[in-house]
Amino acid sequence: MQLSEQQWRRIGWDGILLQVPQDWHPAAIFPNYLLFEDRHRPICALKWQQIKGSFDAEKMLNKLTTSLGRTASELQPYAIPQSWRLHLDRFVHQGFSWQDSDQSGIGLLLFNRDTQRSLLLQFYGQEKHFAFAQRLLAGLQDQQQQEHQLWSVFDICMDLPIEAKRTEHEFLPGSFRIHFTLAGYRLTYYRFKPAAELLRRQALSDFGRDIAKGSTLERADEPLMVQWQRQVKHPGLRLLERLRKKSTCVSVRLWQIPEENIILGLKVEGNLKMQEQHFETLCQRYRTC
Amino acid sequence: MLNKIFPPKTRRHPGESGPDRQYALACIPVKNPECSARQQKEGILLTYTVQAKPWLRKIFKGAAGREPEIIQRKLQLDSLGSSVWEMIDGRQSVEDISRSFQQQHQLGLREAEISVSEFMQQLGRRGLVALREPEGKTDGY
């Protein structure tokens, strides 16, 4: 069964971009690791890492599988179907399968020579259920050599320069946060839902007061957008703030998209004020998807 | 023998808890009939009774000269909690409620499932809700 265009969505995380069926949910999101579920069962896991020096498939496979709770002895060689191989010409690849008491599956170890990144893909279940694999492999991209990388997970996505490094993330029901560092700045992306309930008894500026703590309200286009700024100008105070490891310049913007019942936000902290245009671009490149 | 005392560690693979979660979502929440709900401006106010703890009884006895068997507690739900409470009708499963909640607030399905499940757990801990096993399983809750 082939799934139509609308039934797939893009997922971008830590430099990897792929397309997955709409029904899949990211069940575990860690640095360099994604696990997807379909109807409450694991269906696909991806783990990737940078390789230093030469690539030894067997050694790499042992290392990656052990880190995923398997031993190399559980694995059997697997002949990758021709239809899958068509999409793997940019990778060095090796297939394996496993079967234990309660689970079975197929795995692919891929290595991108250009980016020196290895990727372990695991499909859980029986091969006959892997109709999605061809399309998934066709859409698999390593974004490391691009200027920008797309971060896209759940219902939010952001386009960031490749230099941006994710430092922390938190996905709680109704409240998402992803932190990045970029050119000496700390960026925090927020997403809150359901906006209608969160703003039922308070204005957007009241809702964002904790996020913007210590900053002054600079712009309030209620109920759609509010913005705060903080800039310590006095040299003595700047020094004091830096000694306290606090940022001397903070910009915060929260905006609501009523038709999607969502509040998005961006906070930029640093010791130099970020250029207005740059901040604007970062906000524009953060959207729902 | 040693194996019985110190069972060998088993490695957990991703998603091993899958069927349990599916089962929990298929359960049907039922309200405690002794809990009363009153609509207020902020949301629904639940009033329920709990058995007094022995240490509390002793303190109360010392102070008031009598032992309280039960004490009354109140729980104020916000608008989201109230909407979930209203959906508990003894027929809809946790999954059905999660789907309605998801559609009502334009949330992700997984996000709605986690929110509703956690809310049910909180209500369950207070004895305000019990989960009835899905049909086809053993009776009772």
Interface residues (C-beta under 8 A of the other chain):
Chain A: H25 A27 A28 L35 E37 R39 H40 R41 P42 A45 L68 G69 R70 D100 D102 Q103 Y124 F154 D155 P173 G174 K193 P194 A196 E197 R200 E260 N261 I262
Chain B: R11 R12 H13 P14 G15 E16 G18 P19 R21 Q22 L25 D78 S79 L80 H105 Q106 L107 G108 L109 R110 E111 A112 I114 S115 E118
